[in-house]
């Protein structure tokens, strides 16, 4: 199976802080994966490493590859790899309108610009994405006027406009109310059922839907455990990961974390 990303022996600093020391991790096409860890585990650094906002220390035995290559033309990569992060949501301009947010994915830009050109096929594809995500009636709404859940769906649409093989989602339901959370999770489940490979990067156990088959536990910049979901999501592992007693409850393929006995 094709490797979507492969990180080998990566040492990464943020400022003077060493976040990763010889980190090795890979994502395989078709293997829906959750990367789970508490705050400070290195999840946001991992996302920045994949988006090339950060780079690993150069060493002969270390590399970060996307689809087998260390260097990519972003125009080509966006058709394979879509990333929806909290940083993007924070950076996006408030006066951007919904339809233009979707179109901006063609240029991987923050909103559209006067020199961007879009064919009728591009616009038709954007309308299709709006319909798929149930946000067609919001296409004229400004980003700053949207709810958190609406913003999240438009940024997902921005990634989907290029029909990528893989989606990497950063804590996708964080800040959403219960209804919006369930709606967003249902969209993610449908995308996986339709053949997209999804990697969820999160500290929320409830965000891990039944279609996720592999779980990676990340703690203090190191992979603590990696394997099949049913083998990794145990009371003992989660208690060790979060440094507190945890008892897992499973319902309809979803997991919830409850306080465990001290």
ZADO-1210 file (C-alpha; in nm, 4 decimals, padded with zeros to 6 digits):
<atoms>
<atom x="00.0000" y="00.0000" z="00.0000" code="UNK" pos="1"/>
<atom x="00.1148" y="00.3528" z="-00.0770" code="UNK" pos="2"/>
<atom x="00.2552" y="00.5630" z="00.2053" code="UNK" pos="3"/>
<atom x="00.0793" y="00.8993" z="00.2257" code="UNK" pos="4"/>
<atom x="00.3363" y="01.0440" z="00.4573" code="UNK" pos="5"/>
<atom x="00.6486" y="00.8948" z="00.6075" code="UNK" pos="6"/>
<atom x="00.8438" y="01.0627" z="00.8846" code="UNK" pos="7"/>
<atom x="01.1723" y="00.8999" z="00.9803" code="UNK" pos="8"/>
<atom x="01.3999" y="00.9991" z="01.2677" code="UNK" pos="9"/>
<atom x="01.2709" y="01.3571" z="01.2660" code="UNK" pos="10"/>
<atom x="01.4090" y="01.5995" z="01.5212" code="UNK" pos="11"/>
<atom x="01.2058" y="01.9211" z="01.5284" code="UNK" pos="12"/>
<atom x="01.2471" y="02.2393" z="01.7297" code="UNK" pos="13"/>
<atom x="01.0010" y="02.5190" z="01.7924" code="UNK" pos="14"/>
<atom x="01.2187" y="02.8068" z="01.8990" code="UNK" pos="15"/>
<atom x="01.4594" y="02.6625" z="02.1545" code="UNK" pos="16"/>
<atom x="01.2268" y="02.3767" z="02.2481" code="UNK" pos="17"/>
<atom x="01.2905" y="02.0302" z="02.1086" code="UNK" pos="18"/>
<atom x="00.9432" y="01.8889" z="02.0350" code="UNK" pos="19"/>
<atom x="01.0389" y="01.5719" z="01.8467" code="UNK" pos="20"/>
<atom x="01.3538" y="01.3680" z="01.8925" code="UNK" pos="21"/>
<atom x="01.3929" y="01.0971" z="01.6280" code="UNK" pos="22"/>
<atom x="01.0188" y="01.0733" z="01.5605" code="UNK" pos="23"/>
<atom x="00.9155" y="00.8037" z="01.3116" code="UNK" pos="24"/>
<atom x="00.5571" y="00.7793" z="01.1905" code="UNK" pos="25"/>
<atom x="00.3738" y="00.6903" z="00.8704" code="UNK" pos="26"/>
<atom x="00.0241" y="00.6965" z="00.7259" code="UNK" pos="27"/>
<atom x="-00.0834" y="00.4336" z="00.4734" code="UNK" pos="28"/>
<atom x="-00.3400" y="00.4898" z="00.1989" code="UNK" pos="29"/>
<atom x="-00.6730" y="00.3367" z="00.2976" code="UNK" pos="30"/>
<atom x="-00.5879" y="00.3120" z="00.6684" code="UNK" pos="31"/>
<atom x="-00.8028" y="00.5673" z="00.8500" code="UNK" pos="32"/>
<atom x="-00.6026" y="00.6778" z="01.1516" code="UNK" pos="33"/>
<atom x="-00.6466" y="00.8794" z="01.4698" code="UNK" pos="34"/>
<atom x="-00.3415" y="01.0448" z="01.6249" code="UNK" pos="35"/>
<atom x="-00.4436" y="01.0984" z="01.9858" code="UNK" pos="36"/>
<atom x="-00.2578" y="01.2915" z="02.2517" code="UNK" pos="37"/>
<atom x="-00.2947" y="01.5476" z="02.5287" code="UNK" pos="38"/>
<atom x="-00.1986" y="01.9133" z="02.5015" code="UNK" pos="39"/>
<atom x="00.1773" y="01.9400" z="02.4611" code="UNK" pos="40"/>
<atom x="00.2078" y="01.6023" z="02.2896" code="UNK" pos="41"/>
<atom x="00.3340" y="01.7573" z="01.9643" code="UNK" pos="42"/>
<atom x="00.0147" y="01.7354" z="01.7582" code="UNK" pos="43"/>
<atom x="00.0271" y="02.0924" z="01.6257" code="UNK" pos="44"/>
<atom x="00.3987" y="02.0532" z="01.5492" code="UNK" pos="45"/>
<atom x="00.3192" y="01.7373" z="01.3520" code="UNK" pos="46"/>
<atom x="00.0664" y="01.9292" z="01.1426" code="UNK" pos="47"/>
<atom x="00.3152" y="02.2090" z="01.0759" code="UNK" pos="48"/>
<atom x="00.5759" y="01.9506" z="00.9784" code="UNK" pos="49"/>
<atom x="00.3360" y="01.8030" z="00.7219" code="UNK" pos="50"/>
<atom x="00.2332" y="02.1464" z="00.5894" code="UNK" pos="51"/>
<atom x="00.6004" y="02.2518" z="00.5621" code="UNK" pos="52"/>
<atom x="00.5605" y="02.5363" z="00.8095" code="UNK" pos="53"/>
<atom x="00.8311" y="02.3625" z="01.0128" code="UNK" pos="54"/>
<atom x="01.1231" y="02.1476" z="00.9015" code="UNK" pos="55"/>
<atom x="01.3154" y="01.8718" z="01.0726" code="UNK" pos="56"/>
<atom x="01.6838" y="01.9087" z="01.1492" code="UNK" pos="57"/>
<atom x="01.8712" y="01.7920" z="00.8401" code="UNK" pos="58"/>
<atom x="02.0463" y="01.4581" z="00.8889" code="UNK" pos="59"/>
<atom x="02.1407" y="01.1798" z="00.6507" code="UNK" pos="60"/>
<atom x="01.9125" y="00.9284" z="00.8246" code="UNK" pos="61"/>
<atom x="01.6126" y="01.1630" z="00.8604" code="UNK" pos="62"/>
<atom x="01.3396" y="01.2652" z="00.6173" code="UNK" pos="63"/>
<atom x="00.9761" y="01.3733" z="00.5827" code="UNK" pos="64"/>
<atom x="00.8095" y="01.2428" z="00.2672" code="UNK" pos="65"/>
<atom x="00.4631" y="01.2946" z="00.1231" code="UNK" pos="66"/>
<atom x="00.3635" y="01.0286" z="-00.1285" code="UNK" pos="67"/>
<atom x="00.7257" y="00.9176" z="-00.1463" code="UNK" pos="68"/>
<atom x="00.8709" y="01.2606" z="-00.2256" code="UNK" pos="69"/>
<atom x="01.0473" y="01.5115" z="-00.0031" code="UNK" pos="70"/>
<atom x="00.9759" y="01.8054" z="-00.2351" code="UNK" pos="71"/>
<atom x="00.6409" y="01.8826" z="-00.3934" code="UNK" pos="72"/>
<atom x="00.4852" y="02.1446" z="-00.6155" code="UNK" pos="73"/>
<atom x="00.1909" y="02.2645" z="-00.4049" code="UNK" pos="74"/>
<atom x="-00.0277" y="02.2745" z="-00.7166" code="UNK" pos="75"/>
<atom x="00.0205" y="01.9019" z="-00.7603" code="UNK" pos="76"/>
<atom x="00.0099" y="01.8097" z="-00.3919" code="UNK" pos="77"/>
<atom x="-00.3306" y="01.9694" z="-00.3236" code="UNK" pos="78"/>
<atom x="-00.4954" y="01.7072" z="-00.5479" code="UNK" pos="79"/>
<atom x="-00.3681" y="01.4372" z="-00.3119" code="UNK" pos="80"/>
<atom x="-00.3540" y="01.5923" z="00.0328" code="UNK" pos="81"/>
<atom x="-00.5964" y="01.8250" z="00.2125" code="UNK" pos="82"/>
<atom x="-00.5302" y="01.9666" z="00.5584" code="UNK" pos="83"/>
<atom x="-00.7879" y="02.1493" z="00.7723" code="UNK" pos="84"/>
<atom x="-00.6267" y="02.3043" z="01.0792" code="UNK" pos="85"/>
<atom x="-00.7265" y="02.5365" z="01.3604" code="UNK" pos="86"/>
<atom x="-00.4520" y="02.7742" z="01.2483" code="UNK" pos="87"/>
<atom x="-00.6248" y="02.8093" z="00.9116" code="UNK" pos="88"/>
<atom x="-00.9542" y="02.8883" z="01.0838" code="UNK" pos="89"/>
<atom x="-00.7837" y="03.1571" z="01.2934" code="UNK" pos="90"/>
<atom x="-00.6046" y="03.3084" z="00.9932" code="UNK" pos="91"/>
<atom x="-00.8947" y="03.3173" z="00.7522" code="UNK" pos="92"/>
<atom x="-01.0200" y="03.6668" z="00.6643" code="UNK" pos="93"/>
<atom x="-01.3541" y="03.7626" z="00.8159" code="UNK" pos="94"/>
<atom x="-01.5008" y="03.9332" z="00.5090" code="UNK" pos="95"/>
<atom x="-01.4538" y="03.6320" z="00.2807" code="UNK" pos="96"/>
<atom x="-01.7850" y="03.4984" z="00.1531" code="UNK" pos="97"/>
<atom x="-01.8742" y="03.1329" z="00.1582" code="UNK" pos="98"/>
<atom x="-01.8552" y="03.0632" z="-00.2138" code="UNK" pos="99"/>
<atom x="-01.5128" y="03.2298" z="-00.2393" code="UNK" pos="100"/>
<atom x="-01.3853" y="03.0290" z="00.0581" code="UNK" pos="101"/>
<atom x="-01.4530" y="02.7109" z="-00.1379" code="UNK" pos="102"/>
<atom x="-01.2943" y="02.8531" z="-00.4540" code="UNK" pos="103"/>
<atom x="-00.9826" y="02.9651" z="-00.2640" code="UNK" pos="104"/>
<atom x="-00.8869" y="02.5994" z="-00.2287" code="UNK" pos="105"/>
<atom x="-00.7858" y="02.5984" z="-00.5955" code="UNK" pos="106"/>
<atom x="-00.5037" y="02.8390" z="-00.5074" code="UNK" pos="107"/>
<atom x="-00.4452" y="02.7259" z="-00.1459" code="UNK" pos="108"/>
<atom x="-00.4996" y="03.0913" z="-00.0592" code="UNK" pos="109"/>
<atom x="-00.6725" y="03.2861" z="00.2162" code="UNK" pos="110"/>
<atom x="-00.9790" y="03.4096" z="00.0218" code="UNK" pos="111"/>
<atom x="-00.9746" y="03.4721" z="-00.3517" code="UNK" pos="112"/>
<atom x="-00.7864" y="03.7586" z="-00.5167" code="UNK" pos="113"/>
<atom x="-00.8521" y="03.9782" z="-00.8190" code="UNK" pos="114"/>
<atom x="-00.5978" y="03.7921" z="-01.0307" code="UNK" pos="115"/>
<atom x="-00.7426" y="03.4459" z="-00.9588" code="UNK" pos="116"/>
<atom x="-00.9355" y="03.2979" z="-01.2484" code="UNK" pos="117"/>
<atom x="-01.1982" y="03.0226" z="-01.2305" code="UNK" pos="118"/>
<atom x="-01.3581" y="02.8311" z="-01.5133" code="UNK" pos="119"/>
<atom x="-01.7257" y="02.7431" z="-01.5259" code="UNK" pos="120"/>
<atom x="-01.6239" y="02.3864" z="-01.4393" code="UNK" pos="121"/>
<atom x="-01.4398" y="02.5180" z="-01.1310" code="UNK" pos="122"/>
<atom x="-01.7506" y="02.7057" z="-01.0178" code="UNK" pos="123"/>
<atom x="-01.9733" y="02.4061" z="-01.0849" code="UNK" pos="124"/>
<atom x="-01.7413" y="02.1894" z="-00.8743" code="UNK" pos="125"/>
<atom x="-01.7653" y="02.4467" z="-00.5927" code="UNK" pos="126"/>
<atom x="-02.1452" y="02.4325" z="-00.6073" code="UNK" pos="127"/>
<atom x="-02.1279" y="02.0538" z="-00.5890" code="UNK" pos="128"/>
<atom x="-01.9093" y="02.0727" z="-00.2751" code="UNK" pos="129"/>
<atom x="-02.1519" y="02.3192" z="-00.1154" code="UNK" pos="130"/>
<atom x="-02.4392" y="02.0787" z="-00.1782" code="UNK" pos="131"/>
<atom x="-02.2421" y="01.7805" z="-00.0474" code="UNK" pos="132"/>
<atom x="-02.1640" y="01.9566" z="00.2813" code="UNK" pos="133"/>
<atom x="-02.5137" y="02.1009" z="00.3234" code="UNK" pos="134"/>
<atom x="-02.3973" y="02.4643" z="00.3154" code="UNK" pos="135"/>
<atom x="-02.5329" y="02.5756" z="-00.0216" code="UNK" pos="136"/>
<atom x="-02.7682" y="02.8273" z="00.1406" code="UNK" pos="137"/>
<atom x="-02.4731" y="02.9881" z="00.3248" code="UNK" pos="138"/>
<atom x="-02.2587" y="03.0637" z="00.0203" code="UNK" pos="139"/>
<atom x="-02.3110" y="03.4420" z="00.0464" code="UNK" pos="140"/>
<atom x="-02.2489" y="03.4575" z="00.4219" code="UNK" pos="141"/>
<atom x="-01.9286" y="03.6200" z="00.5468" code="UNK" pos="142"/>
<atom x="-01.6808" y="03.4038" z="00.7356" code="UNK" pos="143"/>
<atom x="-01.6939" y="03.6299" z="01.0425" code="UNK" pos="144"/>
<atom x="-02.0731" y="03.5880" z="01.0627" code="UNK" pos="145"/>
<atom x="-02.0632" y="03.2092" z="01.0526" code="UNK" pos="146"/>
<atom x="-02.0840" y="02.9816" z="01.3532" code="UNK" pos="147"/>
<atom x="-01.7772" y="02.7743" z="01.4379" code="UNK" pos="148"/>
<atom x="-01.9406" y="02.4681" z="01.2844" code="UNK" pos="149"/>
<atom x="-02.0241" y="02.6534" z="00.9629" code="UNK" pos="150"/>
<atom x="-01.6677" y="02.7830" z="00.9357" code="UNK" pos="151"/>
<atom x="-01.5351" y="02.4323" z="00.9863" code="UNK" pos="152"/>
<atom x="-01.7531" y="02.2938" z="00.7049" code="UNK" pos="153"/>
<atom x="-01.6492" y="02.5684" z="00.4630" code="UNK" pos="154"/>
<atom x="-01.2806" y="02.5039" z="00.5327" code="UNK" pos="155"/>
<atom x="-01.3411" y="02.1333" z="00.4772" code="UNK" pos="156"/>
<atom x="-01.5037" y="02.2267" z="00.1462" code="UNK" pos="157"/>
<atom x="-01.1981" y="02.4373" z="00.0621" code="UNK" pos="158"/>
<atom x="-00.9890" y="02.1200" z="00.0965" code="UNK" pos="159"/>
<atom x="-01.2403" y="01.9015" z="-00.0896" code="UNK" pos="160"/>
<atom x="-01.2554" y="02.1297" z="-00.3958" code="UNK" pos="161"/>
<atom x="-00.9451" y="01.9526" z="-00.5307" code="UNK" pos="162"/>
<atom x="-01.0899" y="01.6067" z="-00.4529" code="UNK" pos="163"/>
<atom x="-00.7824" y="01.4922" z="-00.2567" code="UNK" pos="164"/>
<atom x="-00.7194" y="01.1276" z="-00.1749" code="UNK" pos="165"/>
<atom x="-00.6365" y="01.2123" z="00.1878" code="UNK" pos="166"/>
<atom x="-00.7679" y="01.4516" z="00.4515" code="UNK" pos="167"/>
<atom x="-00.5828" y="01.5451" z="00.7702" code="UNK" pos="168"/>
<atom x="-00.8212" y="01.7043" z="01.0199" code="UNK" pos="169"/>
<atom x="-00.7107" y="01.8948" z="01.3286" code="UNK" pos="170"/>
<atom x="-00.9504" y="01.8371" z="01.6218" code="UNK" pos="171"/>
<atom x="-01.2470" y="01.8637" z="01.3845" code="UNK" pos="172"/>
<atom x="-01.5285" y="01.8988" z="01.6414" code="UNK" pos="173"/>
<atom x="-01.3496" y="02.1170" z="01.8990" code="UNK" pos="174"/>
<atom x="-01.5722" y="02.4082" z="01.9991" code="UNK" pos="175"/>
<atom x="-01.8850" y="02.2686" z="01.8335" code="UNK" pos="176"/>
<atom x="-02.2149" y="02.2166" z="02.0110" code="UNK" pos="177"/>
<atom x="-02.3602" y="01.8668" z="02.0212" code="UNK" pos="178"/>
<atom x="-02.5699" y="01.8960" z="01.7038" code="UNK" pos="179"/>
<atom x="-02.2880" y="02.0517" z="01.5000" code="UNK" pos="180"/>
<atom x="-02.0458" y="01.7894" z="01.6363" code="UNK" pos="181"/>
<atom x="-02.2699" y="01.5029" z="01.5263" code="UNK" pos="182"/>
<atom x="-02.3269" y="01.6630" z="01.1845" code="UNK" pos="183"/>
<atom x="-01.9560" y="01.7100" z="01.1241" code="UNK" pos="184"/>
<atom x="-01.8707" y="01.3579" z="01.2356" code="UNK" pos="185"/>
<atom x="-02.1370" y="01.2241" z="00.9991" code="UNK" pos="186"/>
<atom x="-01.9735" y="01.4125" z="00.7100" code="UNK" pos="187"/>
<atom x="-01.6329" y="01.2676" z="00.8003" code="UNK" pos="188"/>
<atom x="-01.7792" y="00.9167" z="00.8219" code="UNK" pos="189"/>
<atom x="-01.9401" y="00.9550" z="00.4799" code="UNK" pos="190"/>
<atom x="-01.6121" y="01.0703" z="00.3254" code="UNK" pos="191"/>
<atom x="-01.4318" y="00.7655" z="00.4648" code="UNK" pos="192"/>
<atom x="-01.7082" y="00.5357" z="00.3418" code="UNK" pos="193"/>
<atom x="-01.6687" y="00.6909" z="-00.0038" code="UNK" pos="194"/>
<atom x="-01.2986" y="00.6041" z="-00.0090" code="UNK" pos="195"/>
<atom x="-01.1150" y="00.9051" z="00.1341" code="UNK" pos="196"/>
<atom x="-00.8295" y="00.8273" z="00.3701" code="UNK" pos="197"/>
<atom x="-00.8675" y="01.0365" z="00.6855" code="UNK" pos="198"/>
<atom x="-00.6208" y="01.1123" z="00.9626" code="UNK" pos="199"/>
<atom x="-00.7682" y="01.2770" z="01.2721" code="UNK" pos="200"/>
<atom x="-00.5261" y="01.4638" z="01.4967" code="UNK" pos="201"/>
<atom x="-00.7012" y="01.5169" z="01.8277" code="UNK" pos="202"/>
<atom x="-00.7164" y="01.4884" z="02.2056" code="UNK" pos="203"/>
<atom x="-01.0914" y="01.4168" z="02.1966" code="UNK" pos="204"/>
<atom x="-01.1692" y="01.0458" z="02.2119" code="UNK" pos="205"/>
<atom x="-01.5309" y="01.1025" z="02.1056" code="UNK" pos="206"/>
<atom x="-01.4042" y="01.2281" z="01.7675" code="UNK" pos="207"/>
<atom x="-01.2858" y="00.8795" z="01.6719" code="UNK" pos="208"/>
<atom x="-01.5637" y="00.7248" z="01.4581" code="UNK" pos="209"/>
<atom x="-01.6094" y="00.3530" z="01.3871" code="UNK" pos="210"/>
<atom x="-01.4389" y="00.3840" z="01.0466" code="UNK" pos="211"/>
<atom x="-01.1053" y="00.4643" z="01.2133" code="UNK" pos="212"/>
<atom x="-00.9065" y="00.1394" z="01.2270" code="UNK" pos="213"/>
<atom x="-00.5693" y="00.2537" z="01.3608" code="UNK" pos="214"/>
<atom x="-00.4814" y="00.4707" z="01.6599" code="UNK" pos="215"/>
<atom x="-00.1469" y="00.6324" z="01.7398" code="UNK" pos="216"/>
<atom x="-00.0897" y="00.7611" z="02.0932" code="UNK" pos="217"/>
<atom x="00.1427" y="01.0618" z="02.1024" code="UNK" pos="218"/>
<atom x="00.2878" y="01.1886" z="02.4305" code="UNK" pos="219"/>
<atom x="00.5641" y="01.4445" z="02.4881" code="UNK" pos="220"/>
<atom x="00.6807" y="01.4175" z="02.1286" code="UNK" pos="221"/>
<atom x="00.7049" y="01.0394" z="02.1221" code="UNK" pos="222"/>
<atom x="00.4852" y="00.7591" z="01.9885" code="UNK" pos="223"/>
<atom x="00.3655" y="00.5818" z="02.3013" code="UNK" pos="224"/>
<atom x="00.1595" y="00.3176" z="02.1193" code="UNK" pos="225"/>
<atom x="00.0525" y="00.2430" z="01.7620" code="UNK" pos="226"/>
<atom x="-00.1795" y="-00.0278" z="01.6356" code="UNK" pos="227"/>
<atom x="-00.5315" y="-00.1518" z="01.5800" code="UNK" pos="228"/>
<atom x="-00.7925" y="00.0663" z="01.7483" code="UNK" pos="229"/>
<atom x="-00.9329" y="-00.2057" z="01.9718" code="UNK" pos="230"/>
<atom x="-00.5840" y="-00.2916" z="02.0966" code="UNK" pos="231"/>
<atom x="-00.4746" y="00.0668" z="02.1624" code="UNK" pos="232"/>
<atom x="-00.7878" y="00.2214" z="02.3141" code="UNK" pos="233"/>
<atom x="-00.7735" y="00.0573" z="02.6554" code="UNK" pos="234"/>
<atom x="-00.8232" y="00.1949" z="03.0040" code="UNK" pos="235"/>
<atom x="-00.4564" y="00.1348" z="03.0862" code="UNK" pos="236"/>
<atom x="-00.3234" y="00.3073" z="02.7742" code="UNK" pos="237"/>
<atom x="-00.5514" y="00.6097" z="02.8039" code="UNK" pos="238"/>
<atom x="-00.4818" y="00.6478" z="03.1748" code="UNK" pos="239"/>
<atom x="-00.1095" y="00.6519" z="03.1000" code="UNK" pos="240"/>
<atom x="-00.1531" y="00.8904" z="02.8062" code="UNK" pos="241"/>
<atom x="-00.3515" y="01.1511" z="02.9989" code="UNK" pos="242"/>
<atom x="-00.1905" y="01.0926" z="03.3404" code="UNK" pos="243"/>
<atom x="-00.5249" y="01.0329" z="03.5096" code="UNK" pos="244"/>
<atom x="-00.7460" y="00.7276" z="03.5653" code="UNK" pos="245"/>
<atom x="-00.9675" y="00.6755" z="03.2588" code="UNK" pos="246"/>
<atom x="-01.2477" y="00.4298" z="03.1963" code="UNK" pos="247"/>
<atom x="-01.3647" y="00.3888" z="02.8378" code="UNK" pos="248"/>
<atom x="-01.7268" y="00.3343" z="02.7424" code="UNK" pos="249"/>
<atom x="-01.8096" y="00.2107" z="02.3921" code="UNK" pos="250"/>
<atom x="-02.1449" y="00.2666" z="02.2199" code="UNK" pos="251"/>
<atom x="-02.2280" y="00.2090" z="01.8517" code="UNK" pos="252"/>
<atom x="-01.8594" y="00.1993" z="01.7630" code="UNK" pos="253"/>
<atom x="-01.7800" y="00.5292" z="01.9360" code="UNK" pos="254"/>
<atom x="-01.5743" y="00.5720" z="02.2519" code="UNK" pos="255"/>
<atom x="-01.6237" y="00.8037" z="02.5475" code="UNK" pos="256"/>
<atom x="-01.3776" y="00.8619" z="02.8304" code="UNK" pos="257"/>
<atom x="-01.5151" y="00.8583" z="03.1829" code="UNK" pos="258"/>
<atom x="-01.3328" y="00.9219" z="03.5111" code="UNK" pos="259"/>
<atom x="-01.1774" y="00.5995" z="03.6329" code="UNK" pos="260"/>
<atom x="-01.1298" y="00.4795" z="03.9868" code="UNK" pos="261"/>
<atom x="-00.8305" y="00.6410" z="04.1540" code="UNK" pos="262"/>
</atoms>
